[in-house]
């Protein structure tokens, strides 16, 4: 198409884009316009006088064709020209940025490597692109991956970079060449930008400086055949023995409609294996995999699809994530307002769980309580906690069938703050004195609940009672708390096998932002709204959960439930683990990245609070960093000023392996707390994912800076295109347009059209 355009209009399209149109004939444009008008009027008058056998329409068509022909002649007489600013040879610089990352070592469909293009195009003496550029410009070469620097020869390229930062490369080249006349930048890459920095930050300075970027894309736009695992999201820390449900996205080209296994393993054994049916080529599918983490410590979890025959890229068949499996014993306070079976069977469900301590405070009579599983004789000696320090020692709080009037207003506000400020988990269980029936409407706790409470008066004087069959929602099928330790595909059948439960709290609506995991269907067959059985929401820093049935113990003791069925135990074990999952400590530290490479900057972010979880800004905070080889560094961590309780420090790990970070905080000589985190230092494999050429990104860089995008097929015109881009030291050249073949062909077409029309109409 470009060749045809150049044949018709003498010059390539970019010349017209960059150049300015002008007329070279003497005299003003108005004079020539007047001459054209006179000629046109004469032509029309000629056909008006000489009518012959022609009709008005015939004369109008012939006059229009003749006027158009004469207009082309006048256009040529006006000497149209194209004014182009071209660079002065050897007076301008061009920066050539070459992608030095691992993805440049991947093979193309034809068997050549992406890096072969660089060698063929830029080798002095043999590279046609190098010769064309060096004739016109002074060249400066740069290599870039996660960093960018100047190179003197192609031999310095290693194609071993583990990341590609396009924005940093553009900034580095612009700053390096800021003091010289710069005609443009040439960027040779597959466009696999995998850095988080916004590209706009690098493009705006180039736009302001008038520096065009000419991008050259290498590699195939579709890598086929190939299978790729998407990014896997895992929590950074979980409690030992927790079950994780992970959604793994699989994309592929060339392996459509096949079934492949996904294997989940750690360093010692296979944790799970799930088969996934691949869809049509190019369409991603999601595989849901559940597995349990039993051994405490930092665990390396790998997700892998075995390499398929003929795959182009093998390295993108696996993903690695790290999880800190914690073996602490988490304390949960369960307050029950009346004796009932739920307490007994909940305790029995988790009594063998070494990571959960369910402390029970059960009211047996007015001002009399039964304490179970307390740590010492003083714990809960005066009933429900009356201070924040006492309540905040627990990671989670379970409230059974207890009326709101039992608590003071300060205690009700304290319960709400337990979720929003302390970040704890709150679970409400149904019962005669729970939810609206317990007078919780209008209390500070009502806003915390994920469900909308209905006025008890709407249910009538007899109250409400319903028997419901419980089933998971689509969201519930993906949540580990309702898996019942069943295989992913067997979860609905397991729930269907459980007996119905009873509900005395009619709840059919959730708050905006809440998620329903379990629903109940009335067993009486009467059509009506579905009962919300299990719902949750994030509230402030914590989580609130509503479980509306009053007798989940039936899932263990009902006559239809086999003795070996562990559904009730599994449900409560996972529920309580979920309740304490992610609950923060008063002192915590995390790294801004889970995995980094040696020499990469890491930011430690610490959150410091006191025993009431109020942020502390005057603490003394120290991070002790222990390298894999045992080298210990102590780093002072400073308050950020911008945010209360947030402390930050940066450091650069130099060794491969796991760094242990211990953070200690104190104030006025009193310890506030400690926390431990692990940083994993390893080489990144990001370059092998989404490895197809990203044409859209390269096109954007070129368009927004005034450059052009090329592939290996059309890059030969690059030196000439930079020469007429108008950047750098230039001179103006004028090129005649009156002798364009397109004008001659148009004249021939108009004359032929007039003669042909006459012939058809019998006017010849």
ZAMARPA-152865 format. One line per 2 residues: number of its first residue (from 1); their letters; for each residue x, z, y of C-alpha. Coordinates in Angstrom, 2 decimals. Example, Ala and Ser with C-alpha at 12.3 -4.5 7.8 and 13.67 -1.06 7.14 Angstrom:
<numis>
1	as	12.30 7.80 -4.50  13.67 7.14 -1.06
</numis>
This chain:
<numis>
1	xx	0.00 0.00 0.00  2.83 0.83 2.40
3	xx	4.51 -2.48 1.58  1.34 -4.42 2.40
5	xx	0.95 -2.55 5.69  4.53 -3.33 6.67
7	xx	4.03 -7.04 5.82  0.93 -7.30 8.00
9	xx	2.09 -5.22 10.97  5.90 -5.75 10.83
11	xx	6.62 -2.01 10.78  5.75 0.90 8.52
13	xx	2.87 3.25 9.26  5.11 6.12 10.36
15	xx	6.48 3.92 13.16  2.99 3.59 14.60
17	xx	2.40 7.34 14.11  5.56 8.30 15.97
19	xx	5.67 5.47 18.52  3.72 4.71 21.70
21	xx	1.77 1.49 22.30  2.38 -0.43 25.56
23	xx	2.12 -3.92 27.15  5.20 -5.70 28.46
25	xx	3.59 -8.53 30.46  4.00 -8.45 34.28
27	xx	1.01 -7.43 36.39  -1.51 -4.68 36.03
29	xx	-3.86 -4.19 33.13  -6.84 -4.87 35.42
31	xx	-5.57 -8.36 36.23  -5.22 -9.25 32.58
33	xx	-8.62 -7.77 31.88  -10.08 -9.99 34.61
35	xx	-8.38 -13.06 33.14  -9.81 -12.21 29.73
37	xx	-13.25 -11.86 31.27  -13.06 -15.26 32.96
39	xx	-11.97 -16.96 29.74  -14.71 -15.24 27.77
41	xx	-17.33 -16.24 30.34  -16.13 -19.86 30.22
43	xx	-16.40 -19.94 26.44  -19.93 -18.56 26.50
45	xx	-20.93 -20.99 29.26  -19.58 -23.92 27.25
47	xx	-21.86 -23.12 24.33  -24.79 -22.49 26.67
49	xx	-24.52 -25.97 28.26  -23.76 -27.94 25.09
51	xx	-26.79 -27.07 22.97  -27.29 -30.14 20.73
53	xx	-29.11 -29.23 17.51  -27.98 -25.60 17.63
55	xx	-30.30 -22.63 18.00  -29.79 -19.61 20.24
57	xx	-28.49 -17.57 17.26  -26.06 -20.34 16.28
59	xx	-24.66 -20.55 19.76  -24.34 -16.76 19.96
61	xx	-22.35 -16.52 16.71  -20.02 -19.39 17.63
63	xx	-19.51 -18.00 21.13  -18.60 -14.58 19.68
65	xx	-16.06 -16.11 17.30  -14.53 -18.17 20.13
67	xx	-14.38 -15.14 22.47  -12.65 -13.07 19.77
69	xx	-10.08 -15.84 19.23  -9.40 -16.15 22.94
71	xx	-9.19 -12.36 23.18  -6.42 -12.36 20.57
73	xx	-4.55 -15.01 22.57  -4.81 -12.95 25.76
75	xx	-3.67 -9.88 23.77  -0.55 -11.77 22.69
77	xx	0.10 -13.00 26.25  0.08 -9.36 27.41
79	xx	3.18 -8.84 25.19  2.12 -5.75 23.18
81	xx	5.05 -3.56 22.24  5.73 -0.41 20.23
83	xx	8.03 2.08 21.94  9.87 4.25 19.44
85	xx	12.32 7.07 20.11  15.17 6.71 17.64
87	xx	18.04 9.08 17.12  21.50 8.34 18.41
89	xx	23.69 7.83 15.32  25.95 10.79 14.45
91	xx	24.71 12.78 17.44  22.10 14.79 15.54
93	xx	22.08 17.23 12.66  19.82 17.33 9.62
95	xx	19.57 20.40 7.42  19.07 19.67 3.71
97	xx	17.56 22.63 1.85  17.81 22.42 -1.95
99	xx	15.84 24.65 -4.30  18.36 26.59 -6.42
101	xx	15.86 28.48 -8.58  15.30 28.44 -12.34
103	xx	12.26 26.18 -12.19  14.50 23.33 -11.02
105	xx	16.06 23.38 -14.50  12.76 22.53 -16.20
107	xx	12.30 19.13 -17.81  10.07 16.38 -16.45
109	xx	7.71 14.44 -18.65  10.28 11.65 -18.97
111	xx	12.91 14.06 -20.33  14.99 14.34 -17.15
113	xx	15.48 17.62 -15.37  14.17 18.33 -11.90
115	xx	17.68 19.09 -10.78  18.77 15.58 -11.85
117	xx	17.04 14.20 -8.77  19.32 16.28 -6.54
119	xx	22.45 14.99 -8.23  21.26 11.39 -8.10
121	xx	20.15 11.51 -4.48  22.78 13.64 -2.75
123	xx	26.07 12.99 -4.55  28.44 11.52 -1.92
125	xx	29.27 7.87 -2.58  26.65 7.35 -5.28
127	xx	23.53 9.02 -3.89  21.51 6.46 -1.96
129	xx	19.67 9.18 -0.05  22.93 10.88 0.90
131	xx	24.43 7.61 2.12  21.36 6.72 4.18
133	xx	21.26 10.13 5.84  25.00 10.45 6.43
135	xx	25.09 7.07 8.24  22.72 8.40 10.88
137	xx	23.16 12.18 10.91  25.58 15.04 10.51
139	xx	24.38 16.81 7.36  24.36 20.51 6.63
141	xx	23.38 21.63 3.13  21.66 24.89 2.16
143	xx	20.61 26.33 -1.17  17.69 28.69 -1.45
145	xx	15.85 30.83 -3.98  15.07 34.45 -3.11
147	xx	17.78 34.10 -0.44  19.23 31.14 1.48
149	xx	22.80 30.30 2.49  24.98 27.37 3.51
151	xx	26.89 25.38 0.87  29.64 22.78 1.22
153	xx	29.04 20.81 -1.97  26.47 20.36 -4.71
155	xx	28.75 22.06 -7.23  27.78 25.41 -5.70
157	xx	24.21 25.02 -6.98  23.52 27.12 -10.08
159	xx	19.73 26.72 -10.52  19.59 30.34 -11.60
161	xx	17.53 31.93 -8.82  14.71 34.10 -10.12
163	xx	12.41 33.62 -7.13  11.62 31.00 -4.51
165	xx	11.10 32.07 -0.90  10.24 28.96 1.12
167	xx	9.62 30.89 4.34  13.01 32.61 4.23
169	xx	14.76 29.30 3.54  13.16 27.64 6.58
171	xx	14.03 30.60 8.78  17.65 30.65 7.60
173	xx	18.17 26.93 8.23  16.48 27.04 11.65
175	xx	18.57 30.00 12.78  21.81 28.51 11.42
177	xx	21.25 25.19 13.24  19.74 26.65 16.41
179	xx	22.74 25.69 18.58  22.92 21.98 17.68
181	xx	20.63 18.96 18.25  18.40 19.05 15.21
183	xx	16.54 15.93 14.11  14.75 17.69 11.26
185	xx	14.95 19.59 8.00  14.73 18.10 4.52
187	xx	13.46 20.46 1.83  13.88 19.43 -1.83
189	xx	11.83 21.68 -4.11  9.01 21.87 -6.61
191	xx	7.16 24.13 -4.18  6.97 27.10 -6.58
193	xx	6.86 29.66 -3.77  6.37 33.06 -5.42
195	xx	7.17 35.37 -2.52  4.48 37.38 -0.77
197	xx	5.59 36.59 2.78  3.06 34.44 4.73
199	xx	4.37 30.91 5.21  2.86 30.72 8.70
201	xx	5.52 33.11 10.01  8.17 30.48 9.29
203	xx	6.18 27.41 10.40  5.23 28.63 13.88
205	xx	8.86 28.81 15.20  9.53 25.32 13.82
207	xx	6.43 24.00 15.57  7.52 25.62 18.83
209	xx	11.02 24.15 18.55  9.71 20.68 17.64
211	xx	11.64 20.57 14.36  9.87 18.45 11.71
213	xx	10.24 19.36 8.05  10.34 16.52 5.54
215	xx	9.47 17.85 2.10  10.53 16.15 -1.13
217	xx	8.55 17.27 -4.15  10.15 17.17 -7.58
219	xx	8.59 17.88 -10.96  5.27 16.94 -12.51
221	xx	1.99 17.99 -10.89  0.65 18.84 -14.34
223	xx	2.96 20.36 -16.94  1.62 19.15 -20.28
225	xx	1.52 20.26 -23.05  1.87 23.90 -22.07
227	xx	0.20 27.31 -22.43  0.60 30.00 -19.78
229	xx	-0.34 33.67 -19.67  -1.72 34.85 -16.35
231	xx	-0.61 38.00 -14.60  -1.49 41.18 -16.50
233	xx	-2.71 44.18 -14.50  -2.03 47.61 -16.02
235	xx	-2.20 51.04 -14.41  1.18 52.47 -13.55
237	xx	0.45 55.77 -15.27  -2.00 56.83 -17.99
239	xx	-2.56 59.91 -20.06  -1.07 59.95 -23.53
241	xx	-3.56 58.69 -26.10  -5.60 56.68 -23.58
243	xx	-7.22 53.40 -24.55  -6.66 50.49 -22.17
245	xx	-8.88 47.42 -21.84  -6.93 44.50 -20.41
247	xx	-8.23 41.08 -19.37  -5.62 38.39 -20.01
249	xx	-6.11 34.97 -18.41  -4.81 32.03 -20.43
251	xx	-4.41 28.55 -18.91  -3.31 25.45 -20.77
253	xx	-2.97 21.70 -20.69  -2.69 19.65 -23.85
255	xx	-3.90 22.36 -26.24  -7.63 22.25 -25.52
257	xx	-10.11 23.64 -28.08  -7.40 25.37 -30.13
259	xx	-7.35 29.01 -31.21  -4.18 30.97 -30.52
261	xx	-3.27 34.66 -30.98  -2.29 37.06 -28.21
263	xx	0.03 39.79 -29.48  0.47 43.06 -27.58
265	xx	3.53 45.12 -28.48  5.95 47.67 -27.16
267	xx	9.61 48.08 -28.09  8.80 49.43 -31.55
269	xx	5.52 48.08 -32.87  2.53 45.78 -32.41
271	xx	-0.25 47.53 -30.51  -2.99 44.90 -30.80
273	xx	-3.60 41.27 -31.70  -6.53 39.20 -30.48
275	xx	-7.41 35.55 -31.07  -8.56 33.48 -28.10
277	xx	-10.40 30.15 -28.22  -8.92 27.81 -25.64
279	xx	-11.37 25.73 -23.64  -10.99 22.19 -22.31
281	xx	-7.65 21.22 -20.78  -7.05 22.81 -17.40
283	xx	-9.83 25.42 -17.71  -8.68 29.06 -17.87
285	xx	-10.18 31.46 -20.41  -10.18 35.27 -20.38
287	xx	-9.25 37.32 -23.43  -10.17 41.01 -23.47
289	xx	-7.76 43.18 -25.44  -7.97 46.90 -26.12
291	xx	-5.12 49.10 -27.31  -4.10 52.76 -27.33
293	xx	-0.91 54.26 -25.92  0.09 57.34 -27.90
295	xx	3.72 58.13 -27.20  4.65 59.75 -23.88
297	xx	7.32 58.18 -21.70  7.97 54.94 -19.86
299	xx	6.62 52.15 -22.08  7.44 48.46 -21.90
301	xx	4.32 46.50 -22.93  4.65 42.81 -23.76
303	xx	1.81 40.31 -24.07  2.80 37.15 -25.93
305	xx	1.36 33.93 -27.31  3.64 32.40 -29.96
307	xx	5.28 29.17 -28.81  3.22 26.16 -29.83
309	xx	4.75 22.94 -31.13  5.79 20.61 -28.31
311	xx	5.40 23.10 -25.47  7.20 22.09 -22.28
313	xx	7.80 25.64 -21.00  8.26 28.45 -23.51
315	xx	9.13 31.21 -21.04  5.60 31.44 -19.59
317	xx	4.06 32.44 -22.93  4.75 36.13 -22.38
319	xx	4.18 38.77 -19.73  5.81 42.17 -19.47
321	xx	4.39 45.29 -17.84  5.49 48.90 -17.70
323	xx	3.28 51.96 -18.07  4.26 55.57 -17.56
325	xx	2.50 57.40 -20.40  2.20 61.01 -19.35
327	xx	1.94 63.88 -21.82  0.62 66.55 -19.42
329	xx	-2.37 68.71 -20.34  -5.05 68.04 -17.73
331	xx	-7.52 70.77 -16.81  -11.22 69.99 -16.37
333	xx	-13.77 72.53 -15.20  -17.19 72.22 -16.82
335	xx	-19.88 74.38 -15.20  -23.17 74.59 -17.10
337	xx	-26.19 76.38 -15.67  -27.93 77.15 -18.93
339	xx	-27.13 77.53 -22.65  -27.52 74.20 -24.44
341	xx	-26.00 72.21 -27.28  -24.19 69.81 -24.95
343	xx	-21.48 72.40 -24.26  -20.76 73.06 -27.90
345	xx	-20.52 69.44 -28.98  -18.56 68.29 -25.94
347	xx	-15.95 70.98 -26.62  -15.84 70.01 -30.29
349	xx	-15.31 66.33 -29.35  -12.12 67.04 -27.39
351	xx	-10.77 70.17 -29.09  -8.08 68.16 -30.91
353	xx	-7.01 66.30 -27.78  -3.75 67.93 -26.72
355	xx	-3.91 66.27 -23.30  -7.28 67.69 -22.24
357	xx	-8.13 71.31 -21.51  -11.89 71.63 -21.02
359	xx	-12.43 74.96 -19.26  -16.10 75.98 -19.58
361	xx	-18.01 78.32 -17.28  -21.55 78.73 -18.67
363	xx	-24.23 80.83 -17.02  -25.93 82.93 -19.68
365	xx	-28.06 85.11 -17.41  -28.35 86.06 -13.76
367	xx	-24.76 86.69 -12.53  -23.44 86.59 -16.10
369	xx	-21.09 83.88 -17.35  -19.36 82.83 -20.52
371	xx	-15.79 81.61 -20.04  -14.23 79.36 -22.66
373	xx	-10.69 77.89 -22.94  -9.41 79.66 -19.82
375	xx	-5.66 79.98 -19.38  -5.69 83.72 -18.65
377	xx	-8.03 86.62 -18.01  -8.10 86.06 -14.24
379	xx	-9.23 82.44 -14.36  -12.83 82.13 -13.12
381	xx	-13.18 85.90 -13.30  -15.61 85.85 -10.35
383	xx	-17.56 82.79 -11.41  -17.43 79.35 -9.84
385	xx	-14.43 78.91 -7.48  -15.07 80.01 -3.91
387	xx	-11.91 78.55 -2.34  -10.43 75.08 -2.24
389	xx	-7.13 76.29 -3.63  -8.88 77.61 -6.73
391	xx	-11.07 74.55 -7.29  -8.33 72.03 -6.52
393	xx	-6.22 73.33 -9.42  -8.50 71.31 -11.68
395	xx	-8.22 67.54 -12.04  -11.93 67.00 -12.65
397	xx	-15.25 68.80 -12.39  -18.29 68.45 -14.68
399	xx	-21.64 69.80 -13.46  -24.40 70.20 -16.04
401	xx	-27.96 71.40 -15.60  -27.49 73.65 -12.57
403	xx	-29.60 73.85 -9.43  -27.98 73.16 -6.07
405	xx	-29.26 76.49 -4.70  -26.85 78.34 -6.99
407	xx	-23.98 77.27 -4.72  -23.35 78.30 -1.15
409	xx	-23.23 75.58 1.48  -19.45 75.97 1.67
411	xx	-19.18 75.47 -2.09  -21.36 72.34 -1.91
413	xx	-19.13 70.93 0.81  -16.11 71.95 -1.22
415	xx	-17.43 69.99 -4.22  -17.88 66.91 -2.03
417	xx	-14.35 67.34 -0.65  -13.04 67.79 -4.18
419	xx	-13.84 64.09 -4.68  -13.20 62.58 -1.24
421	xx	-10.18 64.65 -0.12  -8.57 66.02 -3.27
423	xx	-9.26 62.77 -5.16  -10.70 64.48 -8.23
425	xx	-13.25 63.17 -10.69  -16.82 64.49 -10.61
427	xx	-19.27 64.05 -13.50  -22.97 64.90 -13.19
429	xx	-24.88 65.35 -16.49  -28.66 65.10 -16.72
431	xx	-30.88 68.13 -17.31  -33.93 69.99 -16.04
433	xx	-31.92 71.41 -13.11  -29.75 68.37 -12.46
435	xx	-30.00 65.56 -9.88  -33.22 65.57 -7.80
437	xx	-34.95 67.98 -10.18  -32.20 70.50 -9.37
439	xx	-32.71 70.24 -5.61  -29.57 68.18 -4.90
441	xx	-31.34 65.92 -2.39  -30.08 66.61 1.12
443	xx	-26.93 68.42 0.03  -23.38 67.26 0.87
445	xx	-22.98 66.33 -2.80  -25.85 63.80 -2.75
447	xx	-23.75 61.27 -0.81  -21.02 61.55 -3.42
449	xx	-23.29 60.57 -6.31  -23.31 56.90 -7.41
451	xx	-27.09 56.94 -7.98  -30.09 57.18 -5.66
453	xx	-32.12 60.35 -6.22  -35.90 60.13 -6.25
455	xx	-38.14 62.88 -4.88  -39.43 64.92 -7.89
457	xx	-42.92 64.95 -6.36  -43.21 61.25 -7.20
459	xx	-43.13 62.06 -10.92  -46.14 64.41 -10.75
461	xx	-46.57 68.08 -11.72  -45.83 67.44 -15.38
463	xx	-42.33 66.21 -14.61  -40.66 63.29 -16.29
465	xx	-39.66 62.71 -19.89  -38.55 59.51 -21.58
467	xx	-36.78 58.48 -24.74  -34.35 55.63 -24.12
469	xx	-32.25 53.35 -26.26  -28.81 53.03 -24.67
471	xx	-26.98 49.72 -24.36  -23.90 48.66 -22.37
473	xx	-24.10 46.34 -19.37  -21.67 43.39 -19.03
475	xx	-19.49 45.63 -16.86  -19.68 48.34 -19.51
477	xx	-18.42 46.02 -22.23  -15.20 45.69 -20.23
479	xx	-14.75 49.41 -19.55  -12.67 51.59 -21.90
481	xx	-14.96 54.60 -21.44  -17.76 52.98 -23.46
483	xx	-15.81 51.21 -26.19  -16.42 53.95 -28.81
485	xx	-13.08 52.99 -30.43  -14.72 49.85 -31.82
487	xx	-13.18 46.39 -31.88  -13.99 44.37 -28.78
489	xx	-16.55 42.17 -30.54  -18.19 45.10 -32.36
491	xx	-19.00 47.26 -29.32  -22.62 46.05 -28.81
493	xx	-23.40 46.58 -32.51  -21.93 50.10 -32.41
495	xx	-24.16 51.04 -29.47  -27.16 49.50 -31.19
497	xx	-26.59 51.75 -34.20  -26.81 54.98 -32.17
499	xx	-30.08 56.93 -31.88  -32.09 57.11 -28.68
501	xx	-31.56 59.93 -26.15  -33.97 61.77 -23.88
503	xx	-34.01 61.70 -20.08  -35.74 64.12 -17.71
505	xx	-34.25 62.69 -14.50  -35.83 59.31 -13.57
507	xx	-33.01 57.30 -11.98  -33.31 53.53 -11.65
509	xx	-31.16 52.66 -8.63  -27.47 52.88 -7.79
511	xx	-25.82 53.05 -4.40  -24.25 49.93 -2.88
513	xx	-20.79 49.54 -4.39  -21.58 51.57 -7.51
515	xx	-21.27 50.05 -11.00  -23.64 50.61 -13.92
517	xx	-21.97 50.79 -17.33  -24.87 51.92 -19.55
519	xx	-28.61 51.33 -19.26  -31.56 52.80 -21.14
521	xx	-34.63 50.96 -22.44  -37.82 52.96 -22.96
523	xx	-38.56 53.23 -26.68  -42.33 53.45 -26.07
525	xx	-42.37 49.73 -25.35  -43.96 50.18 -21.90
527	xx	-42.50 47.74 -19.41  -40.77 49.36 -16.47
529	xx	-37.50 49.75 -14.63  -34.47 50.36 -16.76
531	xx	-33.05 53.87 -16.68  -29.53 54.22 -15.32
533	xx	-27.64 56.01 -18.09  -24.03 55.82 -16.85
535	xx	-22.87 54.71 -13.40  -19.87 55.40 -11.19
537	xx	-18.44 54.74 -7.77  -15.24 55.34 -5.85
539	xx	-15.79 57.92 -3.13  -12.95 58.65 -0.76
541	xx	-9.85 59.23 -2.87  -11.78 60.11 -6.04
543	xx	-14.45 58.95 -8.47  -17.97 60.20 -9.06
545	xx	-19.89 59.52 -12.28  -23.53 60.07 -13.22
547	xx	-24.57 60.48 -16.88  -28.34 60.96 -16.92
549	xx	-29.29 61.81 -20.58  -29.50 65.50 -21.47
551	xx	-28.62 65.34 -25.18  -25.70 63.07 -26.07
553	xx	-25.04 65.50 -28.92  -27.71 63.57 -30.85
555	xx	-25.11 60.83 -31.34  -23.41 63.28 -33.71
557	xx	-26.20 65.38 -35.18  -29.08 62.94 -35.56
559	xx	-30.13 62.33 -39.15  -29.49 58.59 -38.79
561	xx	-25.84 59.08 -37.81  -23.40 59.06 -40.78
563	xx	-21.10 62.05 -41.08  -18.02 59.86 -40.69
565	xx	-19.30 58.27 -37.46  -17.01 59.32 -34.60
567	xx	-18.94 57.62 -31.78  -19.82 60.90 -30.03
569	xx	-16.25 62.19 -30.19  -14.83 58.88 -29.00
571	xx	-17.31 58.67 -26.14  -16.52 62.10 -24.72
573	xx	-12.79 61.83 -25.26  -12.68 58.57 -23.30
575	xx	-15.14 59.83 -20.69  -13.08 62.91 -19.86
577	xx	-9.83 60.94 -19.90  -11.39 58.49 -17.48
579	xx	-12.49 61.42 -15.31  -8.89 62.59 -14.81
581	xx	-7.35 59.09 -14.68  -5.55 58.39 -11.41
583	xx	-6.26 61.81 -9.89  -3.41 62.37 -7.41
585	xx	-1.15 65.38 -7.13  -0.46 67.09 -3.83
587	xx	3.00 65.51 -3.93  3.32 61.98 -5.30
589	xx	5.81 59.14 -5.09  5.49 55.44 -5.98
591	xx	7.60 52.34 -5.43  6.18 49.38 -3.55
593	xx	7.11 47.17 -6.52  6.89 47.93 -10.21
595	xx	9.93 45.80 -11.09  12.79 44.56 -8.92
597	xx	16.10 42.81 -9.41  19.54 44.28 -8.80
599	xx	20.30 44.26 -5.09  16.67 43.90 -4.05
601	xx	15.35 46.40 -1.50  12.91 48.97 -2.87
603	xx	10.66 51.14 -0.75  9.76 54.62 -1.98
605	xx	6.42 55.79 -0.60  5.62 59.50 -0.90
607	xx	2.37 61.26 -0.06  2.76 64.94 0.81
609	xx	-0.13 67.42 1.01  -0.50 71.18 0.80
611	xx	-2.50 73.13 -1.80  -5.76 72.19 -0.03
613	xx	-4.74 68.54 0.01  -4.39 68.33 3.77
615	xx	-1.59 65.95 4.79  1.67 67.56 5.83
617	xx	3.89 65.90 8.46  6.64 68.51 8.80
619	xx	7.82 68.77 5.20  11.38 68.50 3.98
621	xx	11.38 65.71 1.39  14.26 64.60 -0.84
623	xx	14.32 61.86 -3.46  16.86 62.16 -6.27
625	xx	17.56 58.73 -7.77  19.27 58.61 -11.16
627	xx	20.60 55.22 -12.26  20.66 54.00 -15.89
629	xx	24.34 54.90 -16.09  23.72 58.43 -14.83
631	xx	24.83 58.03 -11.19  22.80 60.39 -8.99
633	xx	21.98 59.76 -5.32  20.01 62.06 -3.05
635	xx	18.02 60.31 -0.34  16.30 62.10 2.57
637	xx	12.73 60.79 2.93  11.33 60.70 6.46
639	xx	7.78 60.89 7.78  6.53 57.45 8.88
641	xx	4.72 58.76 12.01  2.12 55.97 11.65
643	xx	0.19 57.76 8.89  -0.30 61.45 8.20
645	xx	1.42 62.73 5.08  3.26 59.47 4.33
647	xx	7.04 59.50 3.88  9.19 56.43 3.21
649	xx	12.78 55.62 2.31  14.44 52.39 1.14
651	xx	17.32 51.80 -1.26  18.89 48.98 -3.29
653	xx	19.37 49.48 -7.04  22.53 47.85 -8.37
655	xx	22.18 48.29 -12.15  19.90 46.79 -14.75
657	xx	17.63 49.28 -16.51  15.31 52.15 -15.59
659	xx	15.92 54.33 -12.53  14.35 57.80 -12.56
661	xx	13.14 59.04 -9.17  12.43 62.75 -8.67
663	xx	10.81 63.73 -5.40  10.79 67.30 -4.10
665	xx	8.89 68.52 -1.03  8.93 71.89 0.72
667	xx	7.84 73.40 4.01  9.25 76.51 5.66
669	xx	11.08 77.42 2.48  8.03 77.16 0.23
671	xx	7.84 74.43 -2.39  4.91 72.03 -2.00
673	xx	5.50 70.22 -5.27  7.49 67.59 -7.16
675	xx	6.75 64.22 -8.72  8.65 61.81 -10.96
677	xx	8.46 58.03 -11.00  10.34 55.27 -12.81
679	xx	11.62 52.01 -11.31  12.38 49.12 -13.64
681	xx	15.27 46.86 -12.65  15.35 43.56 -14.51
683	xx	15.59 39.83 -13.89  12.31 38.24 -12.91
685	xx	10.75 35.40 -14.90  8.28 34.41 -12.15
687	xx	9.87 30.96 -11.82  8.46 29.85 -15.15
689	xx	4.86 30.59 -14.19  2.73 28.12 -12.21
691	xx	5.72 25.82 -12.60  3.94 22.55 -11.81
693	xx	4.79 20.87 -8.51  2.74 22.40 -5.70
695	xx	2.01 19.33 -3.67  -0.52 21.08 -1.42
697	xx	2.04 23.61 -0.19  4.68 20.95 0.49
699	xx	2.11 18.75 2.22  1.13 21.68 4.43
701	xx	4.73 22.39 5.46  5.21 18.74 6.40
703	xx	1.88 18.31 8.21  2.12 21.47 10.29
705	xx	5.64 20.67 11.53  5.23 16.93 12.14
707	xx	7.17 15.78 9.07  6.14 13.91 5.94
709	xx	5.82 14.64 2.25  7.66 12.48 -0.33
711	xx	8.07 12.19 -4.05  10.95 10.62 -5.95
713	xx	9.09 7.30 -5.90  8.88 6.87 -2.11
715	xx	11.77 8.97 -0.80  13.96 5.92 -0.06
717	xx	12.44 5.60 3.43  13.30 9.20 4.36
719	xx	16.44 8.44 6.46  14.61 5.84 8.51
721	xx	11.59 8.11 8.99  13.73 10.96 10.30
723	xx	15.44 8.52 12.65  12.14 7.69 14.39
725	xx	10.67 11.20 14.31  11.58 11.77 17.96
727	xx	13.45 15.03 17.45  17.02 15.64 18.58
729	xx	19.06 13.32 20.84  17.17 10.02 21.02
731	xx	16.96 6.68 22.81  13.85 4.55 23.30
733	xx	13.51 1.15 21.64  10.78 -1.45 22.24
735	xx	9.54 -3.63 19.41  7.34 -6.71 19.94
737	xx	3.96 -6.70 18.25  2.54 -10.08 19.40
739	xx	4.10 -11.87 16.45  2.65 -9.59 13.78
741	xx	1.43 -11.57 10.73  -1.87 -9.68 11.03
743	xx	-2.57 -11.34 14.41  -1.76 -14.83 13.07
745	xx	-3.96 -14.27 10.04  -6.77 -13.00 12.24
747	xx	-6.57 -16.12 14.41  -6.67 -18.36 11.35
749	xx	-9.62 -16.37 10.04  -11.58 -16.71 13.31
751	xx	-10.91 -20.46 13.58  -11.81 -20.96 9.94
753	xx	-14.96 -18.86 10.36  -16.13 -20.96 13.33
755	xx	-15.44 -24.26 11.57  -17.08 -23.03 8.38
757	xx	-20.16 -21.88 10.28  -20.46 -25.27 11.98
759	xx	-20.15 -27.01 8.62  -22.82 -24.87 6.99
761	xx	-25.22 -25.34 9.91  -24.61 -29.11 10.10
763	xx	-23.12 -28.94 13.55  -19.90 -30.80 12.73
</numis>
